Amino acid sequence: MLDYRDNIIAGIAKTECLKISRKIIRTLQRMTDGMQSGDDTPLKNIWEEICVQVQHEESVMWDVYLSTVSQIILPEVEKLDTHIKQAIWLQTYEGMDWEDEVADDEEGRKIAPLSEDDIVKHILYSYILSTAGDWNNKRIEKFIDMQCN
């Protein structure tokens, strides 16, 4: 059961993850180089290609998309203060059971570890790809219809 401290930490983490994910989505919406959907595509940008792949079918280049998005997320994570990174890391799968494997500081307090890779993965899957699964517009609908027919 979460106590009020856990709720505060989770709220701070969610706020920061949402800020980062919105920024990454805007970046992906401006990206048009390297689009894989073809010359006759109704899709306008890399973000729409990601949305189609999450909602319909992953392309053979899916791992490249994931890697590209992760590379865009990492510098944003690196800019965060350590305590914000720790708050986000505590929301990750890896951060759930951290207290069993952590050292104490000089005063005997637990030091929350963090992994920027875990944070990047958390933002990628829990925020960006989750949003892509729900994102819709006429171009995405048209592309999916073209693929289904």
C-alpha positions in Angstrom: 0.0 0.0 0.0 1.3 3.4 -1.0 1.8 6.0 1.7 1.6 9.7 1.2 5.3 9.9 0.5 5.0 7.4 -2.3 2.1 9.3 -3.8 4.1 12.5 -3.7 7.1 10.9 -5.4 4.9 9.2 -8.0 3.2 12.5 -8.7 6.5 14.3 -9.2 7.8 11.5 -11.4 4.6 11.5 -13.6 4.7 15.3 -14.1 8.3 15.1 -15.3 7.7 12.1 -17.5 4.7 13.8 -19.1 6.8 16.9 -19.8 9.5 14.9 -21.4 7.1 12.8 -23.4 5.3 15.8 -24.8 8.7 17.3 -25.8 9.8 14.1 -27.5 6.4 13.8 -29.4 6.8 17.3 -30.7 10.3 16.5 -31.8 9.1 13.3 -33.6 6.3 15.4 -35.3 9.0 17.6 -36.8 11.0 14.7 -38.1 10.4 13.7 -41.7 13.8 12.4 -42.8 14.1 8.6 -42.9 10.4 7.9 -43.1 9.8 4.3 -44.1 6.1 4.4 -45.0 6.7 5.1 -48.7 6.4 7.9 -51.3 2.6 7.6 -51.5 2.1 7.7 -47.8 -0.5 10.0 -46.2 1.6 10.1 -43.1 3.4 13.4 -42.4 6.1 12.5 -39.9 8.0 9.9 -37.9 5.5 10.3 -35.0 2.6 9.2 -37.2 4.7 6.3 -38.4 5.2 5.2 -34.8 1.5 5.6 -34.1 0.6 3.4 -37.0 3.1 0.7 -35.9 1.9 0.7 -32.3 -1.8 0.6 -33.4 -1.5 -1.7 -36.4 1.7 -3.5 -37.2 5.3 -3.1 -36.5 7.6 -2.6 -39.5 10.8 -4.5 -39.9 12.5 -1.3 -38.9 10.7 -1.2 -35.5 13.9 -1.6 -33.5 15.4 1.3 -35.3 12.4 3.5 -34.3 12.7 2.4 -30.7 16.5 3.1 -30.7 16.0 6.5 -32.3 13.3 7.6 -29.8 15.5 6.3 -26.9 18.4 8.4 -28.2 16.1 11.4 -28.2 14.9 10.7 -24.7 18.3 10.2 -23.1 19.6 13.8 -23.2 16.3 15.0 -21.7 16.8 12.5 -18.8 20.4 13.5 -18.4 19.3 17.1 -17.8 17.2 16.2 -14.8 18.3 16.8 -11.2 19.3 13.6 -9.5 16.3 13.6 -7.1 13.9 13.8 -10.1 15.7 10.9 -11.8 15.4 8.9 -8.6 11.7 9.7 -8.3 11.2 8.5 -11.9 13.4 5.5 -11.4 11.4 4.4 -8.4 8.3 4.1 -10.7 10.1 1.7 -13.0 9.8 -2.0 -12.8 13.4 -2.2 -11.7 12.9 0.5 -9.1 10.0 -1.3 -7.3 12.2 -3.5 -5.0 15.3 -1.4 -4.7 15.5 -1.3 -0.9 16.7 -4.9 -0.6 19.9 -4.2 -2.6 20.9 -0.7 -1.7 23.7 0.7 0.5 23.2 3.3 3.2 24.9 6.7 3.3 27.2 7.9 6.1 24.2 8.7 8.3 22.5 5.3 7.8 19.9 6.5 5.3 19.0 4.5 2.3 20.2 6.0 -1.0 17.8 5.5 -3.8 19.8 4.3 -6.8 18.9 5.1 -10.4 19.5 4.0 -13.9 19.1 6.4 -16.8 18.6 3.5 -19.1 15.7 2.2 -17.0 14.2 5.7 -16.9 14.5 6.1 -20.7 12.8 2.7 -21.2 10.0 3.7 -18.7 9.3 7.0 -20.5 9.4 5.2 -23.9 7.0 2.4 -23.1 4.8 3.9 -20.4 4.4 7.4 -21.9 5.4 7.7 -25.5 4.3 4.4 -26.9 1.3 4.4 -24.7 0.3 7.8 -26.2 1.0 6.5 -29.7 -1.5 3.7 -29.1 -4.2 6.3 -28.6 -3.1 9.0 -31.0 -5.3 9.4 -34.0 -5.9 11.6 -37.0 -7.2 11.2 -40.6 -3.8 10.5 -42.0 -3.2 7.6 -39.5 -6.7 6.3 -40.2 -6.2 6.5 -44.0 -2.8 4.7 -43.8 -4.2 1.9 -41.6 -7.2 1.5 -44.0 -4.7 1.3 -46.9 -2.8 -1.5 -45.1 -5.9 -3.4 -44.3 -7.4 -3.4 -47.8 
